[in-house]
Amino acid sequence: MGIVSWLVLGLIAGVIAKILLPGRDPGGLVGTTLIGIVGSFIGGWLSTKFLDKPIPKDFFEPSMWIAAIAGSLVLLVAYRLLFGNSRERR
């Protein structure tokens, strides 16, 4: 996959993760894309490390999308555990 494919995958995975886990997190298009891209790497690593499943090369492979979304969710949960409601209005 090319760089543009990773960006699109990251954006969509980040948006889906934010829909599944709503709240005040680092936001905007750039924040969502970064969460999705880093989450994709986390999901791919977890998939290869613990499930012994190689990273697919096809953009439309369902297992890649599931791993990317799961990794993004893990990243959002970790962010909330570390920083809590630090973006709360005062």
C-alpha positions in Angstrom: 0.0 0.0 0.0 1.1 3.5 -0.7 1.3 6.5 1.6 -2.1 7.8 0.4 -3.7 4.5 1.2 -2.3 4.6 4.7 -3.5 8.1 5.2 -7.0 7.2 4.0 -7.0 4.0 6.1 -5.9 6.0 9.1 -8.5 8.7 8.6 -11.4 6.3 8.2 -10.2 4.0 11.1 -9.8 7.1 13.4 -13.3 8.4 12.5 -14.8 5.0 13.2 -12.9 4.7 16.5 -14.2 8.1 17.5 -17.7 7.2 16.6 -17.5 3.9 18.6 -15.9 5.8 21.6 -17.3 9.3 21.6 -15.9 12.0 23.9 -13.5 15.0 24.0 -10.2 13.7 22.6 -7.5 15.3 20.5 -9.6 16.3 17.6 -9.9 17.7 14.3 -9.0 16.1 11.0 -5.3 15.9 11.7 -5.8 14.5 15.2 -8.2 11.9 13.9 -5.9 10.9 11.1 -2.9 10.6 13.4 -4.9 8.5 15.9 -6.0 6.3 13.0 -2.6 5.9 11.5 -0.8 5.2 14.8 -3.8 2.9 15.7 -3.3 1.0 12.4 0.3 0.4 13.3 -0.7 -0.7 16.8 -3.4 -3.0 15.5 -1.1 -4.5 12.9 1.6 -5.1 15.5 -0.9 -6.7 17.9 -2.3 -8.8 15.1 1.1 -10.2 14.0 2.4 -10.6 17.6 -0.5 -12.2 19.4 -2.8 -13.6 16.7 0.0 -14.8 14.4 -1.7 -13.2 11.4 0.5 -11.4 8.9 -0.4 -7.9 7.7 -2.3 -8.1 4.4 -1.2 -6.2 1.4 -4.7 -5.6 0.0 -6.4 -2.3 1.0 -9.9 -3.8 1.1 -8.9 -6.8 3.3 -11.4 -6.9 6.2 -8.9 -8.1 8.8 -6.7 -5.1 8.1 -9.6 -2.7 8.7 -10.5 -4.6 11.9 -7.0 -4.4 13.2 -6.7 -0.7 12.3 -10.0 0.2 14.1 -9.1 -2.0 17.1 -5.7 -0.3 17.3 -7.3 3.1 17.2 -9.7 2.2 20.0 -6.7 1.0 22.1 -5.0 4.3 21.5 -8.1 6.3 22.4 -8.6 4.3 25.6 -4.9 4.7 26.5 -5.1 8.4 25.9 -8.1 8.7 28.2 -6.5 6.6 30.9 -3.3 8.7 30.8 -4.9 12.2 30.5 -8.5 11.7 31.7 -10.7 14.7 31.1 -7.9 17.2 30.7 -9.8 18.9 27.9 -12.7 19.7 30.2 -13.9 23.3 30.2 -13.2 25.2 33.4 
